[in-house]
Amino acid sequence: MSQQTRYENPRMVMIGNQDLSGVMRGRSVPVERVSDVLKAGLPWVPVNVLISPLNTLPLENPFGPVGETRLKADLSAVVVLPQVGQRPSATVYLADIETTDGESWPVCPRGQLKRAIADLELEFGLTMVAGFEHELYIYGLQDEATPAFSLQGNRAVSALAEDVYATLATGGISLEQFAAEYGAHQFELASPPANVLAAADQAVFAREVVRDEACLRGLRATFIPKPDPASAGSGVHIHFSLWRKDGSPATARHGRLVPEAASFAAGILRNLSAVVGFAAPSVNSFARFRPSSWVGIYSCFGERNREAAIRFCPRGSDAEGWHRGASLEFRVADATSNPYLALAALIRAGLDGLRDKLAAPVNVDHDPAAMTEAQRSAVGAQQLPASLRDVIAGIDADGAANRWFGELFWSAYRASRFNDIADAEQAGDRYVERLAKAI
């Protein structure tokens, strides 16, 4: 079957939104209904955003059986999944969740990111560009693990990568790489920089397409942070840069962050524990939080330092000293997060730093775990909380989530996080296995 034939004549169309636990959910309709559905949207039950990866619901939540929202497709966010064997091709649209009056619903993650983007531009005339690096495990490619970053490892994934590239291309999406990583059976895929909403859409599609294409080949792919205690963890590294509305750079010049980017980064570090509640929000996330493991569990900034929560990557400069390719890399996220919420939290925390005109963070040029407590204190490098429960307690105490996202959203999101804790306790030894099937 030719590549073109693989994507012809889809009979079903799915419209979906990624929920508060990082799972894309939605409804499918036959292609004959698509025109009407794209105009009017599809009915959606509010409590659906709270379904956990293990398919449970919080006993206490702000919705219960009441209410109705609608899934409204974004026509620019679409891919076509391929026909393979008896499985037909299918079109998939990403959607916003709206009220029945057509307004953005406060608990829609995509809507929250749109509001954060608008506030950053309105208040400071800035936009964000972002790109995601996803680490994942793929089982079934080969019986024996290949050496880290080796030719054998890259060759093992090349056929799958080719199909993933082709499927993402149906939505105008590209990848910068799909390559072997450090862990046995571990790989990394990276997306090129894009405007921040498109970057989140592409992150969702990249994960979904990889899992779908792997399944079609009889493989199993999982993005969970820690699939095995003895294995290297899988993170999601978010590279981002700031730009002014006229297209000029606003991140780094002459090897240093410009004032806006410095305050933005300082705001993230000051609010790091709260940001982590949206960027690494599962019980499994904290199995990966270990010192000296390149996760970035200390609230510090470092140029090219992979143990810092925010790594500065200056790249080359132009004739005027601007590092147009510079990025800040947030290293603490993982794939149990919703990409829209992870980015929205980064923007909201950065906005706090901009409003308060925070000074540039101190550059930490070595592993903070190797520093004394006094040395870490001098540079503000505090270790992140050790559990999801502690993170939620901290967010409750400082009120960041209510301030950033509103009370209804935080009530729903908080219930979702406590439900993840309950899932982990009830599933026991099977929690990781079951989580890996959904993430």
Number of C-alpha atoms within 10 A of each C-alpha: 8 6 12 9 11 19 21 15 15 17 13 17 21 20 26 23 25 24 26 30 24 24 22 21 15 20 14 16 14 12 16 11 12 17 10 10 18 17 10 15 22 22 18 21 15 22 19 16 25 24 19 22 22 17 11 14 20 21 10 13 16 18 16 14 10 9 12 14 21 23 26 26 24 13 10 12 17 23 21 23 25 27 19 14 9 6 10 16 20 21 21 22 22 25 27 23 29 23 20 17 9 13 13 20 20 19 23 25 25 26 22 24 25 16 15 21 21 14 17 18 15 11 11 14 13 21 23 22 18 23 26 25 23 23 28 29 25 19 17 13 17 13 8 9 14 20 15 17 16 14 12 15 23 18 13 17 18 15 11 18 21 11 17 24 19 20 25 22 14 16 18 13 22 18 20 13 15 22 21 28 23 19 20 19 25 26 25 19 22 21 22 17 20 16 15 23 21 18 24 23 21 26 24 21 23 24 20 18 20 25 21 17 21 22 12 16 13 11 15 19 25 24 29 28 30 24 21 13 9 8 15 19 27 28 26 29 23 27 23 23 23 24 19 15 14 9 10 12 20 24 27 28 19 14 17 18 23 18 17 25 23 23 24 30 32 29 27 27 26 20 22 25 23 25 28 26 26 28 30 25 29 29 23 23 26 17 16 25 24 16 16 14 15 19 24 27 29 26 25 29 30 23 20 18 22 22 27 29 27 32 25 25 19 22 13 14 16 11 6 8 13 22 23 20 16 25 26 27 27 25 23 27 29 33 29 28 27 27 31 30 26 23 29 28 28 29 25 27 24 26 25 22 25 23 14 13 16 19 16 20 22 16 16 19 14 15 18 26 17 11 12 10 12 10 12 19 11 10 16 17 24 18 19 21 17 14 17 22 16 14 20 20 13 16 20 15 9 12 15 20 23 15 11 19 21 15 15 14 21 22 17 21 23 22 19 27 24 18 23 26 17 15 23 20 13 11 14 10 10 13 17 18 13 16 23 21 15 20 22
